[in-house]
Amino acid sequence: MEELAFIEVETPVLQGAAGGAEARPFITYHNSLGRNLYLRIATELHLKRMLVGGFEKVYEIGRIFRNEGISTRHNPEFTSIEVYEAYTDYESMINLAEELVIRCALAVNGKLSLDYQGTQISLERPWRRESMHDLVKEATGIDFRDLQHDLQAAKKAAIDALSASLEKQDIQDIEDCPSVGHILNKACKVDRKV
């Protein structure tokens, strides 16, 4: 990151208000201050403040704490890297993510191909770039763009298309979705049994 002119920063783990992500925080008590504090659920807000303060390229590798369930997709504490750059867009961030993965692969493996459980994975550029809409359509056959104004039809389509992979709680989660975008997100996360 330093070779790309990014500055590594360290932001507070204990915060006066939880923010930066949709997650429940862990709460602790600060004896000297006589108040509750929250373990951070994201580094986002403080990093964005750094941009506003004039630091144009910042990143942090830090611990994140989320007081949620434990599963193969959720761990209550984990380390992440979060990166922000002023005057850029998502395409630049995609390019940066590719660059980071490629450099890490070369540093660890010395090559850009690896075997994962018998499947060869190539990290050579260019990487496939698709929208979430297109990937969900490819996997499920549902084009949520056609259903964007019909919440009930989107719920039915998702439940019908994913029925073999859905557990009772998944169906309820889809039924509870307040928007087509939430259903799209849920459809993207369902483990498909093939």
TORVEXTOR-524060 format. One record per residue (C-alpha): residue in three letters; y, z, x. Coordinates in steps of 0.1 Angstrom, whole numbers, plus 5000, padded with zeros to 4 digits. Layout:
! residues N
PT  dogu     y     z     x
PT   ALA     Y     Z     X
...
//
This chain:
! residues 194
PT  dogu     y     z     x
PT   MET  5000  5000  5000
PT   GLU  5024  5008  5028
PT   GLU  5018  4973  5043
PT   LEU  5031  4960  5009
PT   ALA  5062  4982  5012
PT   PHE  5051  5008  4986
PT   ILE  5061  5044  4991
PT   GLU  5034  5071  4984
PT   VAL  5048  5100  4964
PT   GLU  5035  5133  4951
PT   THR  5045  5144  4917
PT   PRO  5040  5177  4899
PT   VAL  5006  5186  4886
PT   LEU  5020  5215  4865
PT   GLN  5044  5202  4839
PT   GLY  5066  5218  4813
PT   ALA  5056  5192  4787
PT   ALA  5026  5171  4784
PT   GLY  5033  5133  4785
PT   GLY  5025  5099  4798
PT   ALA  4992  5093  4780
PT   GLU  4975  5099  4747
PT   ALA  4953  5129  4757
PT   ARG  4951  5166  4751
PT   PRO  4963  5186  4781
PT   PHE  4948  5217  4797
PT   ILE  4972  5246  4793
PT   THR  4978  5273  4819
PT   TYR  5001  5302  4820
PT   HIS  5027  5308  4847
PT   ASN  5032  5345  4852
PT   SER  5065  5345  4870
PT   LEU  5081  5321  4845
PT   GLY  5065  5337  4815
PT   ARG  5056  5304  4799
PT   ASN  5028  5279  4794
PT   LEU  5025  5249  4816
PT   TYR  5004  5218  4813
PT   LEU  4981  5202  4838
PT   ARG  4992  5165  4840
PT   ILE  4974  5140  4819
PT   ALA  4991  5111  4838
PT   THR  5014  5105  4868
PT   GLU  5033  5078  4848
PT   LEU  5065  5095  4837
PT   HIS  5074  5110  4871
PT   LEU  5067  5076  4888
PT   LYS  5089  5058  4863
PT   ARG  5116  5083  4871
PT   MET  5113  5074  4907
PT   LEU  5120  5037  4898
PT   VAL  5151  5047  4878
PT   GLY  5162  5068  4908
PT   GLY  5162  5037  4930
PT   PHE  5127  5037  4946
PT   GLU  5116  5001  4939
PT   LYS  5079  5004  4949
PT   VAL  5060  5037  4944
PT   TYR  5025  5048  4940
PT   GLU  5005  5080  4938
PT   ILE  4968  5088  4943
PT   GLY  4964  5120  4923
PT   ARG  4943  5142  4901
PT   ILE  4945  5138  4864
PT   PHE  4933  5164  4838
PT   ARG  4924  5155  4802
PT   ASN  4910  5182  4779
PT   GLU  4887  5158  4760
PT   GLY  4850  5153  4756
PT   ILE  4826  5146  4785
PT   SER  4806  5114  4784
PT   THR  4798  5084  4806
PT   ARG  4833  5072  4798
PT   HIS  4852  5105  4800
PT   ASN  4855  5131  4827
PT   PRO  4880  5160  4822
PT   GLU  4893  5156  4857
PT   PHE  4895  5125  4879
PT   THR  4915  5109  4907
PT   SER  4935  5078  4900
PT   ILE  4960  5055  4917
PT   GLU  4990  5046  4897
PT   VAL  5015  5020  4910
PT   TYR  5049  5009  4898
PT   GLU  5072  4982  4911
PT   ALA  5107  4974  4898
PT   TYR  5117  4938  4889
PT   THR  5082  4926  4884
PT   ASP  5058  4918  4855
PT   TYR  5022  4922  4846
PT   GLU  5012  4891  4865
PT   SER  5024  4907  4897
PT   MET  5005  4938  4889
PT   ILE  4973  4918  4883
PT   ASN  4978  4901  4917
PT   LEU  4983  4935  4933
PT   ALA  4951  4949  4916
PT   GLU  4931  4919  4929
PT   GLU  4946  4924  4964
PT   LEU  4937  4961  4964
PT   VAL  4901  4955  4953
PT   ILE  4897  4927  4978
PT   ARG  4910  4948  5007
PT   CYS  4889  4978  4998
PT   ALA  4858  4956  4995
PT   LEU  4864  4941  5029
PT   ALA  4871  4975  5044
PT   VAL  4839  4990  5029
PT   ASN  4815  4960  5029
PT   GLY  4830  4935  5053
PT   LYS  4826  4908  5027
PT   LEU  4837  4898  4992
PT   SER  4802  4896  4975
PT   LEU  4781  4925  4965
PT   ASP  4748  4932  4947
PT   TYR  4750  4955  4917
PT   GLN  4717  4964  4902
PT   GLY  4703  4929  4911
PT   THR  4734  4910  4900
PT   GLN  4756  4893  4926
PT   ILE  4793  4899  4921
PT   SER  4818  4877  4938
PT   LEU  4853  4892  4944
PT   GLU  4866  4858  4956
PT   ARG  4899  4846  4940
PT   PRO  4908  4834  4916
PT   TRP  4895  4861  4892
PT   ARG  4890  4852  4855
PT   ARG  4920  4862  4834
PT   GLU  4915  4866  4797
PT   SER  4933  4884  4769
PT   MET  4916  4913  4752
PT   HIS  4916  4892  4720
PT   ASP  4896  4864  4737
PT   LEU  4871  4888  4753
PT   VAL  4864  4906  4721
PT   LYS  4860  4872  4703
PT   GLU  4836  4860  4730
PT   ALA  4815  4892  4727
PT   THR  4816  4897  4689
PT   GLY  4826  4864  4673
PT   ILE  4856  4881  4656
PT   ASP  4890  4866  4661
PT   PHE  4913  4896  4653
PT   ARG  4943  4873  4655
PT   ASP  4932  4857  4622
PT   LEU  4929  4892  4607
PT   GLN  4961  4907  4620
PT   HIS  4976  4911  4585
PT   ASP  4944  4923  4568
PT   LEU  4934  4958  4579
PT   GLN  4904  4961  4555
PT   ALA  4890  4927  4564
PT   ALA  4893  4936  4601
PT   LYS  4874  4969  4595
PT   LYS  4847  4951  4576
PT   ALA  4844  4923  4603
PT   ALA  4841  4948  4631
PT   ILE  4815  4970  4613
PT   ASP  4794  4939  4603
PT   ALA  4796  4923  4638
PT   LEU  4789  4955  4657
PT   SER  4765  4971  4633
PT   ALA  4735  4971  4657
PT   SER  4755  4989  4683
PT   LEU  4774  5014  4661
PT   GLU  4766  5050  4656
PT   LYS  4777  5069  4625
PT   GLN  4808  5082  4644
PT   ASP  4817  5047  4655
PT   ILE  4817  5035  4619
PT   GLN  4839  5064  4609
PT   ASP  4863  5058  4638
PT   ILE  4867  5022  4627
PT   GLU  4873  5032  4591
PT   ASP  4900  5056  4604
PT   CYS  4918  5030  4625
PT   PRO  4954  5027  4613
PT   SER  4959  4991  4625
PT   VAL  4941  4960  4635
PT   GLY  4951  4966  4671
PT   HIS  4932  4999  4670
PT   ILE  4902  4982  4656
PT   LEU  4904  4956  4684
PT   ASN  4905  4984  4710
PT   LYS  4875  5001  4694
PT   ALA  4855  4968  4693
PT   CYS  4862  4964  4730
PT   LYS  4848  4998  4738
PT   VAL  4816  4997  4718
PT   ASP  4785  4995  4740
PT   ARG  4767  4964  4728
PT   LYS  4729  4966  4725
PT   VAL  4716  4932  4734
//
